Amino acid sequence: MKKNSGSIARRYGTALYECAIDAAKNSDELSFEKFADTVRELLAIFDKKVLSHFKSPILTIEEKNALLELVLDKIYAKSNKLPAEIKDFLKLMIENDRFSELPIVLNNFLIKADNYIGVARATLVSANNLSDTGREEFSQALSSVLKKKIVLETKIDETLRSGFIIKVGNTNVDASLRSRLLNLKESLS
């Protein structure tokens, strides 16, 4: 990764975000949410293995663009739901030799997109599997506190013993027995 890639990735993510807003305003068929969903799909498609093909110094810009066309045609040929703005954006990243930073750029865009549509993504780690009712209660409680729609991902970590950990953005709330026992151990030492 290049020096200053984080700030550059943020700028590219912001540019894509502004492009999405403009595209949604100027189109009857494309909503901001559909644009964001397509970006989420691209983030899953362009993993390390696929990106490694675009990093080759042997390939010219034209060859990388042809490879991009091939990948996108394989995925979106039948549905034809890839917005032209996204395709142009990806080509621009190739031309500017920034395609290796695509995952960071797309993640930056998705953070801004979630904020724009009023969504917060949360991860709930618990010792046991939660019922649908339990997940819904957690989701509603978080929603009332954050004043946003919650997309809740659940994970199981049996080492917690009981309780839970909630992660929303950079905020963690640890209400697990494991952390309580560790705190008690520290206070007794």
MDTraj code that builds the backbone (N, CA, C; nanometers):
import mdtraj as md
import numpy as np

residues = "MET LYS LYS ASN SER GLY SER ILE ALA ARG ARG TYR GLY THR ALA LEU TYR GLU CYS ALA ILE ASP ALA ALA LYS ASN SER ASP GLU LEU SER PHE GLU LYS PHE ALA ASP THR VAL ARG GLU LEU LEU ALA ILE PHE ASP LYS LYS VAL LEU SER HIS PHE LYS SER PRO ILE LEU THR ILE GLU GLU LYS ASN ALA LEU LEU GLU LEU VAL LEU ASP LYS ILE TYR ALA LYS SER ASN LYS LEU PRO ALA GLU ILE LYS ASP PHE LEU LYS LEU MET ILE GLU ASN ASP ARG PHE SER GLU LEU PRO ILE VAL LEU ASN ASN PHE LEU ILE LYS ALA ASP ASN TYR ILE GLY VAL ALA ARG ALA THR LEU VAL SER ALA ASN ASN LEU SER ASP THR GLY ARG GLU GLU PHE SER GLN ALA LEU SER SER VAL LEU LYS LYS LYS ILE VAL LEU GLU THR LYS ILE ASP GLU THR LEU ARG SER GLY PHE ILE ILE LYS VAL GLY ASN THR ASN VAL ASP ALA SER LEU ARG SER ARG LEU LEU ASN LEU LYS GLU SER LEU SER".split()
xyz = np.array([
    [0.0843, -0.1171, 0.0000],
    [0.0000, 0.0000, 0.0000],
    [0.0887, 0.1232, 0.0000],
    [0.0482, 0.2246, -0.0682],
    [0.1280, 0.3448, -0.0854],
    [0.1170, 0.4364, 0.0357],
    [0.2187, 0.5213, 0.0483],
    [0.2177, 0.6220, 0.1537],
    [0.0976, 0.7141, 0.1330],
    [0.0336, 0.7544, 0.2399],
    [-0.0849, 0.8420, 0.2369],
    [-0.2067, 0.7764, 0.1730],
    [-0.2069, 0.6450, 0.1638],
    [-0.3199, 0.5788, 0.0969],
    [-0.4503, 0.5955, 0.1742],
    [-0.4434, 0.6103, 0.3065],
    [-0.5659, 0.6265, 0.3850],
    [-0.6396, 0.7547, 0.3511],
    [-0.5655, 0.8647, 0.3437],
    [-0.6299, 0.9924, 0.3116],
    [-0.6765, 0.9945, 0.1667],
    [-0.6013, 0.9326, 0.0793],
    [-0.6415, 0.9256, -0.0618],
    [-0.7662, 0.8388, -0.0756],
    [-0.7685, 0.7282, -0.0023],
    [-0.8857, 0.6393, -0.0069],
    [-1.0095, 0.7109, 0.0446],
    [-0.9934, 0.7936, 0.1478],
    [-1.1068, 0.8712, 0.1985],
    [-1.1571, 0.9699, 0.0934],
    [-1.0633, 1.0327, 0.0217],
    [-1.1032, 1.1278, -0.0831],
    [-1.1773, 1.0558, -0.1957],
    [-1.1280, 0.9399, -0.2354],
    [-1.1966, 0.8629, -0.3392],
    [-1.3332, 0.8159, -0.2895],
    [-1.3392, 0.7721, -0.1639],
    [-1.4669, 0.7296, -0.1058],
    [-1.5668, 0.8434, -0.1014],
    [-1.5186, 0.9635, -0.0669],
    [-1.6055, 1.0815, -0.0644],
    [-1.6523, 1.1164, -0.2052],
    [-1.5626, 1.1054, -0.3019],
    [-1.6001, 1.1344, -0.4410],
    [-1.7068, 1.0371, -0.4896],
    [-1.6926, 0.9099, -0.4555],
    [-1.7921, 0.8105, -0.4951],
    [-1.9254, 0.8382, -0.4254],
    [-1.9192, 0.8787, -0.3012],
    [-2.0396, 0.9140, -0.2244],
    [-2.1137, 1.0305, -0.2908],
    [-2.0411, 1.1353, -0.3259],
    [-2.1030, 1.2502, -0.3922],
    [-2.1583, 1.2118, -0.5291],
    [-2.0872, 1.1229, -0.5979],
    [-2.1346, 1.0731, -0.7271],
    [-2.2658, 0.9966, -0.7097],
    [-2.2747, 0.9171, -0.6037],
    [-2.3965, 0.8387, -0.5769],
    [-2.5153, 0.9305, -0.5489],
    [-2.4921, 1.0354, -0.4732],
    [-2.6000, 1.1303, -0.4433],
    [-2.6485, 1.1957, -0.5724],
    [-2.5548, 1.2409, -0.6544],
    [-2.5917, 1.3032, -0.7826],
    [-2.6636, 1.2057, -0.8738],
    [-2.6129, 1.0826, -0.8812],
    [-2.6737, 0.9822, -0.9685],
    [-2.8163, 0.9511, -0.9244],
    [-2.8376, 0.9419, -0.7945],
    [-2.9719, 0.9119, -0.7432],
    [-3.0682, 1.0278, -0.7682],
    [-3.0183, 1.1505, -0.7570],
    [-3.1039, 1.2679, -0.7809],
    [-3.1414, 1.2813, -0.9283],
    [-3.0509, 1.2406, -1.0170],
    [-3.0721, 1.2601, -1.1604],
    [-3.1308, 1.1387, -1.2311],
    [-3.1696, 1.0363, -1.1559],
    [-3.2216, 0.9154, -1.2183],
    [-3.3532, 0.8741, -1.1537],
    [-3.4456, 0.8306, -1.2372],
    [-3.5725, 0.7784, -1.1861],
    [-3.5589, 0.6329, -1.1438],
    [-3.4637, 0.5617, -1.2035],
    [-3.4487, 0.4180, -1.1796],
    [-3.3496, 0.3840, -1.0693],
    [-3.2523, 0.4719, -1.0455],
    [-3.1444, 0.4419, -0.9519],
    [-3.1626, 0.5199, -0.8225],
    [-3.1799, 0.4466, -0.7132],
    [-3.1881, 0.5122, -0.5827],
    [-3.0508, 0.5048, -0.5158],
    [-3.0319, 0.5879, -0.4150],
    [-2.9059, 0.5865, -0.3413],
    [-2.8833, 0.4497, -0.2785],
    [-2.9899, 0.3889, -0.2264],
    [-2.9784, 0.2587, -0.1621],
    [-2.9343, 0.1511, -0.2609],
    [-2.9867, 0.1550, -0.3830],
    [-2.9453, 0.0578, -0.4856],
    [-2.7984, 0.0773, -0.5213],
    [-2.7569, 0.2020, -0.5300],
    [-2.6176, 0.2334, -0.5578],
    [-2.5287, 0.1743, -0.4474],
    [-2.5677, 0.1961, -0.3222],
    [-2.4907, 0.1447, -0.2084],
    [-2.4894, -0.0082, -0.2075],
    [-2.6011, -0.0703, -0.2417],
    [-2.6058, -0.2176, -0.2483],
    [-2.5105, -0.2709, -0.3541],
    [-2.5013, -0.2016, -0.4665],
    [-2.4086, -0.2426, -0.5722],
    [-2.2647, -0.2295, -0.5247],
    [-2.2351, -0.1232, -0.4521],
    [-2.1000, -0.1053, -0.3972],
    [-2.0688, -0.2178, -0.2986],
    [-2.1671, -0.2588, -0.2170],
    [-2.1481, -0.3709, -0.1241],
    [-2.1149, -0.4993, -0.2002],
    [-2.1851, -0.5220, -0.3114],
    [-2.1573, -0.6395, -0.3957],
    [-2.0143, -0.6342, -0.4500],
    [-1.9736, -0.5172, -0.4973],
    [-1.8390, -0.5031, -0.5527],
    [-1.7323, -0.5273, -0.4463],
    [-1.7591, -0.4859, -0.3245],
    [-1.6643, -0.5087, -0.2160],
    [-1.6440, -0.6588, -0.1940],
    [-1.7509, -0.7354, -0.2060],
    [-1.7404, -0.8809, -0.1912],
    [-1.6702, -0.9438, -0.3119],
    [-1.6936, -0.8900, -0.4297],
    [-1.6356, -0.9470, -0.5522],
    [-1.4857, -0.9220, -0.5605],
    [-1.4450, -0.7978, -0.5337],
    [-1.3045, -0.7615, -0.5481],
    [-1.2280, -0.7895, -0.4192],
    [-1.2114, -0.9173, -0.3903],
    [-1.1338, -0.9587, -0.2740],
    [-0.9847, -0.9575, -0.3102],
    [-0.8997, -1.0013, -0.2186],
    [-0.7544, -0.9987, -0.2412],
    [-0.7138, -1.0787, -0.3640],
    [-0.7796, -1.1924, -0.3835],
    [-0.7425, -1.2783, -0.4964],
    [-0.7712, -1.2087, -0.6296],
    [-0.8881, -1.1490, -0.6433],
    [-0.9238, -1.0800, -0.7679],
    [-0.8377, -0.9549, -0.7849],
    [-0.8174, -0.8808, -0.6775],
    [-0.7366, -0.7587, -0.6861],
    [-0.5926, -0.7878, -0.7258],
    [-0.5416, -0.9043, -0.6883],
    [-0.4030, -0.9371, -0.7211],
    [-0.3790, -0.9372, -0.8722],
    [-0.4810, -0.9692, -0.9505],
    [-0.4662, -0.9687, -1.0960],
    [-0.4508, -0.8260, -1.1496],
    [-0.5067, -0.7300, -1.0791],
    [-0.4995, -0.5907, -1.1228],
    [-0.3707, -0.5224, -1.0773],
    [-0.2976, -0.5854, -0.9861],
    [-0.1750, -0.5259, -0.9338],
    [-0.0534, -0.5556, -1.0212],
    [-0.0679, -0.6449, -1.1144],
    [0.0446, -0.6864, -1.1966],
    [0.1061, -0.5683, -1.2711],
    [0.2376, -0.5472, -1.2527],
    [0.3027, -0.4372, -1.3249],
    [0.3208, -0.4675, -1.4744],
    [0.3009, -0.5911, -1.5103],
    [0.3155, -0.6321, -1.6502],
    [0.1979, -0.5826, -1.7340],
    [0.0797, -0.5774, -1.6729],
    [-0.0404, -0.5355, -1.7456],
    [-0.0420, -0.3844, -1.7670],
    [-0.0809, -0.3440, -1.8859],
    [-0.0971, -0.2016, -1.9154],
    [-0.2332, -0.1563, -1.8627],
    [-0.2548, -0.0262, -1.8636],
    [-0.3841, 0.0281, -1.8206],
    [-0.4956, -0.0261, -1.9093],
    [-0.4701, -0.0348, -2.0384],
    [-0.5707, -0.0864, -2.1315],
    [-0.6051, -0.2319, -2.0997],
    [-0.5030, -0.3108, -2.0667],
    [-0.5265, -0.4518, -2.0334],
    [-0.6021, -0.4654, -1.9011],
    [-0.5719, -0.3786, -1.8054],
    [-0.6439, -0.3808, -1.6780],
    [-0.7898, -0.3393, -1.6983],
    [-0.8120, -0.2410, -1.7848],
    [-0.9496, -0.2009, -1.8165],
    [-1.0246, -0.3137, -1.8866],
    [-0.9568, -0.3853, -1.9746],
    [-1.0187, -0.4990, -2.0426],
    [-1.0520, -0.6098, -1.9420],
    [-0.9625, -0.6323, -1.8471],
    [-0.9874, -0.7309, -1.7416],
    [-1.1069, -0.6885, -1.6568],
    [-1.1143, -0.5598, -1.6245],
    [-1.2283, -0.5076, -1.5484],
    [-1.3584, -0.5302, -1.6245],
    [-1.3587, -0.4990, -1.7538],
    [-1.4776, -0.5214, -1.8386],
    [-1.5189, -0.6678, -1.8351],
    [-1.4204, -0.7563, -1.8432],
    [-1.4482, -0.9004, -1.8427],
    [-1.5131, -0.9435, -1.7110],
    [-1.4566, -0.8982, -1.6001],
    [-1.5102, -0.9340, -1.4681],
    [-1.6525, -0.8801, -1.4521],
    [-1.6713, -0.7533, -1.4858],
    [-1.8034, -0.6920, -1.4692],
    [-1.9072, -0.7526, -1.5636],
    [-1.8656, -0.7863, -1.6866],
    [-1.9586, -0.8492, -1.7812],
    [-2.0024, -0.9869, -1.7324],
    [-1.9098, -1.0618, -1.6726],
    [-1.9445, -1.1950, -1.6194],
    [-2.0491, -1.1830, -1.5088],
    [-2.0377, -1.0795, -1.4283],
    [-2.1251, -1.0650, -1.3120],
    [-2.2555, -0.9945, -1.3462],
    [-2.2464, -0.8886, -1.4252],
    [-2.3630, -0.8042, -1.4491],
    [-2.4205, -0.8145, -1.5905],
    [-2.3775, -0.9119, -1.6678],
    [-2.4234, -0.9222, -1.8071],
    [-2.5743, -0.9413, -1.8175],
    [-2.6295, -1.0280, -1.7363],
    [-2.7731, -1.0586, -1.7463],
    [-2.8592, -0.9535, -1.6779],
    [-2.8143, -0.9029, -1.5649],
    [-2.8984, -0.8107, -1.4880],
    [-2.8860, -0.6661, -1.5354],
    [-2.7710, -0.6307, -1.5902],
    [-2.7481, -0.4947, -1.6400],
    [-2.7788, -0.3898, -1.5329],
    [-2.7421, -0.4220, -1.4072],
    [-2.7747, -0.3289, -1.2990],
    [-2.6533, -0.2529, -1.2450],
    [-2.5415, -0.2604, -1.3144],
    [-2.4247, -0.1841, -1.2711],
    [-2.4367, -0.0416, -1.3237],
    [-2.4483, 0.0553, -1.2346],
    [-2.4576, 0.1945, -1.2800],
    [-2.3314, 0.2360, -1.3561],
    [-2.3499, 0.3126, -1.4605],
    [-2.2378, 0.3597, -1.5419],
    [-2.1401, 0.4413, -1.4579],
    [-2.1906, 0.5123, -1.3582],
    [-2.1050, 0.5936, -1.2722],
    [-2.0043, 0.5073, -1.1969],
    [-2.0473, 0.3905, -1.1531],
    [-1.9564, 0.3018, -1.0806],
    [-1.8517, 0.2458, -1.1759],
    [-1.8950, 0.2056, -1.2934],
    [-1.8008, 0.1521, -1.3921],
    [-1.6957, 0.2580, -1.4277],
    [-1.7387, 0.3803, -1.4504],
    [-1.6451, 0.4888, -1.4810],
    [-1.5508, 0.5155, -1.3635],
    [-1.6031, 0.5070, -1.2430],
    [-1.5223, 0.5281, -1.1227],
    [-1.4135, 0.4213, -1.1120],
    [-1.4498, 0.2960, -1.1380],
    [-1.3518, 0.1869, -1.1320],
    [-1.2429, 0.2057, -1.2366],
    [-1.2810, 0.2491, -1.3549],
    [-1.1823, 0.2752, -1.4604],
    [-1.0893, 0.3898, -1.4216],
    [-1.1448, 0.4911, -1.3580],
    [-1.0635, 0.6029, -1.3113],
    [-0.9608, 0.5565, -1.2083],
    [-1.0028, 0.4682, -1.1200],
    [-0.9090, 0.4160, -1.0201],
    [-0.7965, 0.3370, -1.0860],
    [-0.8280, 0.2640, -1.1917],
    [-0.7239, 0.1911, -1.2644],
    [-0.6285, 0.2899, -1.3305],
    [-0.6827, 0.3901, -1.3967],
    [-0.5994, 0.4888, -1.4667],
    [-0.5089, 0.5643, -1.3703],
    [-0.5566, 0.5890, -1.2489],
    [-0.4776, 0.6619, -1.1497],
    [-0.3928, 0.5696, -1.0625],
    [-0.3876, 0.4429, -1.0987],
    [-0.3086, 0.3417, -1.0269],
    [-0.3457, 0.3346, -0.8783],
    [-0.4763, 0.3365, -0.8514],
    [-0.5280, 0.3290, -0.7142],
    [-0.6189, 0.2075, -0.6931],
    [-0.6238, 0.1185, -0.7893],
    [-0.7189, 0.0076, -0.7813],
    [-0.6882, -0.0865, -0.6650],
    [-0.5632, -0.0939, -0.6241],
    [-0.5273, -0.1811, -0.5119],
    [-0.5927, -0.1333, -0.3815],
    [-0.6330, -0.0065, -0.3773],
    [-0.6960, 0.0504, -0.2582],
    [-0.8485, 0.0442, -0.2638],
    [-0.9010, -0.0280, -0.3613],
    [-1.0460, -0.0340, -0.3806],
    [-1.1232, -0.0748, -0.2551],
    [-1.0822, -0.1799, -0.1818],
    [-1.1599, -0.2168, -0.0617],
    [-1.1697, -0.1040, 0.0413],
    [-1.0607, -0.0299, 0.0606],
    [-1.0628, 0.0809, 0.1569],
    [-1.1557, 0.1914, 0.1071],
    [-1.1482, 0.2202, -0.0218],
    [-1.2330, 0.3234, -0.0817],
    [-1.3801, 0.2855, -0.0674],
    [-1.4128, 0.1605, -0.1011],
    [-1.5524, 0.1163, -0.0937],
    [-1.6025, 0.1160, 0.0498],
    [-1.5181, 0.0755, 0.1445],
    [-1.5578, 0.0795, 0.2860],
    [-1.5815, 0.2223, 0.3325],
    [-1.4970, 0.3154, 0.2893],
    [-1.5182, 0.4568, 0.3231],
    [-1.6509, 0.5059, 0.2675],
    [-1.6804, 0.4670, 0.1434],
    [-1.8087, 0.5043, 0.0846],
    [-1.9238, 0.4474, 0.1665],
    [-1.9152, 0.3199, 0.2037],
    [-2.0255, 0.2541, 0.2749],
    [-2.0505, 0.3158, 0.4122],
    [-1.9461, 0.3612, 0.4779],
    [-1.9639, 0.4291, 0.6064],
    [-2.0444, 0.5571, 0.5866],
    [-2.0080, 0.6345, 0.4846],
    [-2.0810, 0.7579, 0.4544],
    [-2.2236, 0.7275, 0.4089],
    [-2.2400, 0.6219, 0.3300],
    [-2.3722, 0.5846, 0.2791],
    [-2.4646, 0.5440, 0.3932],
    [-2.4137, 0.4648, 0.4868],
    [-2.4957, 0.4242, 0.6019],
    [-2.5401, 0.5455, 0.6817],
    [-2.4505, 0.6390, 0.7013],
    [-2.4841, 0.7606, 0.7743],
    [-2.5899, 0.8411, 0.6983],
    [-2.5774, 0.8487, 0.5673],
    [-2.6707, 0.9242, 0.4828],
    [-2.8125, 0.8671, 0.4895],
    [-2.8231, 0.7336, 0.4892],
    [-2.9562, 0.6714, 0.4908],
    [-3.0046, 0.6405, 0.6325],
    [-2.9248, 0.6778, 0.7341],
    [-2.9671, 0.6614, 0.8724],
    [-2.9597, 0.5193, 0.9242],
    [-2.8527, 0.4500, 0.8870],
    [-2.8342, 0.3109, 0.9296],
    [-2.7072, 0.3009, 1.0132],
    [-2.7129, 0.2215, 1.1189],
    [-2.5947, 0.1898, 1.1982],
    [-2.5772, 0.0379, 1.1953],
    [-2.4562, -0.0050, 1.1708],
    [-2.4257, -0.1486, 1.1685],
    [-2.3649, -0.1876, 1.3022],
    [-2.4226, -0.2884, 1.3630],
    [-2.3782, -0.3317, 1.4949],
    [-2.3467, -0.4805, 1.4917],
    [-2.2502, -0.5187, 1.5737],
    [-2.2164, -0.6600, 1.5905],
    [-2.2429, -0.6960, 1.7358],
    [-2.3189, -0.7999, 1.7556],
    [-2.3515, -0.8488, 1.8889],
    [-2.2835, -0.9840, 1.9067],
    [-2.1893, -0.9890, 1.9981],
    [-2.1178, -1.1133, 2.0281],
    [-2.1724, -1.1643, 2.1607],
    [-2.2218, -1.2861, 2.1592],
    [-2.2782, -1.3424, 2.2827],
    [-2.2230, -1.4829, 2.3054],
    [-2.2412, -1.5304, 2.4278],
    [-2.1922, -1.6633, 2.4628],
    [-2.2799, -1.7724, 2.4021],
    [-2.4068, -1.7421, 2.3830],
    [-2.5020, -1.8399, 2.3292],
    [-2.5743, -1.7810, 2.2095],
    [-2.6343, -1.8683, 2.1321],
    [-2.7133, -1.8239, 2.0180],
    [-2.8388, -1.7538, 2.0679],
    [-2.8673, -1.6374, 2.0126],
    [-2.9860, -1.5620, 2.0526],
    [-3.1063, -1.6014, 1.9683],
    [-3.2211, -1.5955, 2.0294],
    [-3.3450, -1.6203, 1.9550],
    [-3.3749, -1.4991, 1.8673],
    [-3.4665, -1.5148, 1.7756],
    [-3.5084, -1.4030, 1.6909],
    [-3.5637, -1.2892, 1.7748],
    [-3.6372, -1.3244, 1.8799],
    [-3.6932, -1.2233, 1.9699],
    [-3.5822, -1.1468, 2.0401],
    [-3.4798, -1.2186, 2.0853],
    [-3.3663, -1.1549, 2.1530],
    [-3.2918, -1.0609, 2.0606],
    [-3.2708, -1.1032, 1.9366],
    [-3.2040, -1.0167, 1.8381],
    [-3.2870, -0.8909, 1.8117],
    [-3.4178, -0.9103, 1.8013],
    [-3.5070, -0.7972, 1.7743],
    [-3.5062, -0.6995, 1.8921],
    [-3.5029, -0.7517, 2.0148],
    [-3.5005, -0.6644, 2.1321],
    [-3.3715, -0.5823, 2.1373],
    [-3.2580, -0.6481, 2.1089],
    [-3.1307, -0.5758, 2.1046],
    [-3.1347, -0.4686, 1.9958],
    [-3.1853, -0.5056, 1.8806],
    [-3.1925, -0.4130, 1.7683],
    [-3.2793, -0.2917, 1.8025],
    [-3.3937, -0.3155, 1.8648],
    [-3.4830, -0.2053, 1.9031],
    [-3.4206, -0.1164, 2.0105],
    [-3.3515, -0.1782, 2.1066],
    [-3.2873, -0.0995, 2.2124],
    [-3.1772, -0.0105, 2.1536],
    [-3.0969, -0.0656, 2.0652],
    [-2.9918, 0.0138, 2.0016],
    [-3.0511, 0.1239, 1.9145],
    [-3.1573, 0.0896, 1.8441],
    [-3.2229, 0.1860, 1.7564],
    [-3.2767, 0.3051, 1.8351],
    [-3.3342, 0.2793, 1.9517],
    [-3.3885, 0.3888, 2.0330],
    [-3.2765, 0.4769, 2.0892],
    [-3.1612, 0.4184, 2.1192],
    [-3.0494, 0.4965, 2.1722],
    [-2.9810, 0.5765, 2.0616],
    [-2.9563, 0.5112, 1.9479],
    [-2.8813, 0.5744, 1.8395],
    [-2.9683, 0.6558, 1.7438],
    [-3.0993, 0.6370, 1.7531],
    [-3.1937, 0.7065, 1.6635],
    [-3.1645, 0.6746, 1.5166],
    [-3.1271, 0.5495, 1.4906],
    [-3.1000, 0.5019, 1.3549],
    [-3.1551, 0.3615, 1.3405],
    [-3.1769, 0.3220, 1.2160],
    [-3.2136, 0.1840, 1.1886],
    [-3.0883, 0.0990, 1.2109],
    [-3.1052, -0.0145, 1.2753],
    [-2.9919, -0.0995, 1.3099],
    [-2.9883, -0.2223, 1.2203],
    [-2.8703, -0.2486, 1.1644],
    [-2.8445, -0.3747, 1.0940],
    [-2.7555, -0.4536, 1.1888],
    [-2.8116, -0.5590, 1.2454],
    [-2.7443, -0.6327, 1.3519],
    [-2.6859, -0.7632, 1.2992],
    [-2.5571, -0.7806, 1.3216],
    [-2.4889, -0.9056, 1.2903],
    [-2.4597, -0.9738, 1.4234],
    [-2.4875, -1.1026, 1.4329],
    [-2.4628, -1.1735, 1.5585],
    [-2.3521, -1.2758, 1.5403],
    [-2.2731, -1.2906, 1.6455],
    [-2.1650, -1.3893, 1.6488],
    [-2.1687, -1.4587, 1.7841],
    [-2.1170, -1.5787, 1.7866],
    [-2.1108, -1.6552, 1.9114],
    [-1.9649, -1.6714, 1.9524],
    [-1.9354, -1.6403, 2.0785],
    [-1.8029, -1.6597, 2.1362],
    [-1.8237, -1.7257, 2.2724],
    [-1.8038, -1.8558, 2.2781],
    [-1.8320, -1.9310, 2.4005],
    [-1.7376, -1.8944, 2.5143],
    [-1.6232, -1.8287, 2.4833],
    [-1.5308, -1.7903, 2.5900],
    [-1.5854, -1.6757, 2.6749],
    [-1.6935, -1.6115, 2.6312],
    [-1.7550, -1.5052, 2.7109],
    [-1.8233, -1.5613, 2.8352],
    [-1.8571, -1.6874, 2.8317],
    [-1.9278, -1.7603, 2.9375],
    [-2.0731, -1.7162, 2.9492],
    [-2.0990, -1.5893, 2.9675],
    [-2.2354, -1.5349, 2.9628],
    [-2.2236, -1.3862, 2.9349],
    [-2.3338, -1.3236, 2.9016],
    [-2.3318, -1.1818, 2.8701],
    [-2.3113, -1.1583, 2.7213],
    [-2.2668, -1.0365, 2.6897],
    [-2.2533, -0.9999, 2.5493],
    [-2.1563, -0.8842, 2.5322],
    [-2.1143, -0.8644, 2.4089],
    [-2.0353, -0.7484, 2.3679],
    [-2.1067, -0.6898, 2.2469],
    [-2.1316, -0.5601, 2.2498],
    [-2.1924, -0.4917, 2.1356],
    [-2.0891, -0.3965, 2.0779],
    [-2.0727, -0.4039, 1.9457],
    [-1.9807, -0.3144, 1.8752],
    [-2.0609, -0.2350, 1.7729],
    [-2.0562, -0.1039, 1.7861],
    [-2.1196, -0.0138, 1.6898],
    [-2.0148, 0.0888, 1.6512],
    [-1.9682, 0.0823, 1.5279],
    [-1.8624, 0.1724, 1.4849],
    [-1.7383, 0.1521, 1.5689],
    [-1.6901, 0.2577, 1.6333],
    [-1.5713, 0.2500, 1.7185],
    [-1.6051, 0.2302, 1.8656],
    [-1.7317, 0.2070, 1.8962],
    [-1.7758, 0.1940, 2.0348],
    [-1.8026, 0.0476, 2.0686],
    [-1.7456, 0.0029, 2.1793],
    [-1.7680, -0.1330, 2.2285],
    [-1.8290, -0.1256, 2.3683],
    [-1.9301, -0.2068, 2.3908],
    [-1.9889, -0.2206, 2.5240],
    [-1.9710, -0.3662, 2.5627],
    [-1.8893, -0.3894, 2.6656],
    [-1.8580, -0.5263, 2.7077],
    [-1.9325, -0.5569, 2.8370],
    [-2.0378, -0.6361, 2.8272],
    [-2.1158, -0.6781, 2.9432],
    [-2.1060, -0.8294, 2.9577],
    [-1.9841, -0.8813, 2.9402],
    [-1.9651, -1.0262, 2.9473],
    [-1.9097, -1.0671, 3.0832],
    [-1.9349, -1.1901, 3.1195],
    [-1.8826, -1.2445, 3.2444],
    [-1.7302, -1.2501, 3.2382],
    [-1.6750, -1.2794, 3.1212],
    [-1.5297, -1.2858, 3.1053],
    [-1.4653, -1.1533, 3.1459],
    [-1.5191, -1.0408, 3.0984],
    [-1.4584, -0.9106, 3.1331],
    [-1.4780, -0.8790, 3.2808],
    [-1.5905, -0.9181, 3.3365],
    [-1.6131, -0.8949, 3.4799],
    [-1.5131, -0.9739, 3.5637],
    [-1.4871, -1.0993, 3.5239],
    [-1.3896, -1.1817, 3.5958],
    [-1.2483, -1.1246, 3.5822],
    [-1.2140, -1.0760, 3.4642],
    [-1.0821, -1.0151, 3.4451],
    [-1.0676, -0.8881, 3.5290],
    [-1.1742, -0.8078, 3.5351],
    [-1.1712, -0.6868, 3.6183],
    [-1.1573, -0.7211, 3.7664],
    [-1.2279, -0.8253, 3.8096],
    [-1.2182, -0.8697, 3.9488],
    [-1.0782, -0.9199, 3.9789],
    [-1.0197, -0.9950, 3.8882],
    [-0.8826, -1.0459, 3.9047],
    [-0.7837, -0.9318, 3.9184],
    [-0.7989, -0.8272, 3.8352],
    [-0.7097, -0.7100, 3.8422],
    [-0.7242, -0.6367, 3.9733],
    [-0.8463, -0.6246, 4.0220],
    [-0.8680, -0.5503, 4.1466],
    [-0.8151, -0.6270, 4.2674],
    [-0.8103, -0.7586, 4.2590],
    [-0.7593, -0.8413, 4.3694],
    [-0.6080, -0.8526, 4.3664],
    [-0.5468, -0.8194, 4.2545],
    [-0.4004, -0.8328, 4.2418],
    [-0.3278, -0.7194, 4.3071],
])
top = md.Topology()
chain = top.add_chain()
for i, resn in enumerate(residues, 1):
    res = top.add_residue(resn, chain, resSeq=i)
    for name in ("N", "CA", "C"):
        top.add_atom(name, md.element.get_by_symbol(name[0]), res)
traj = md.Trajectory(xyz[None], top)
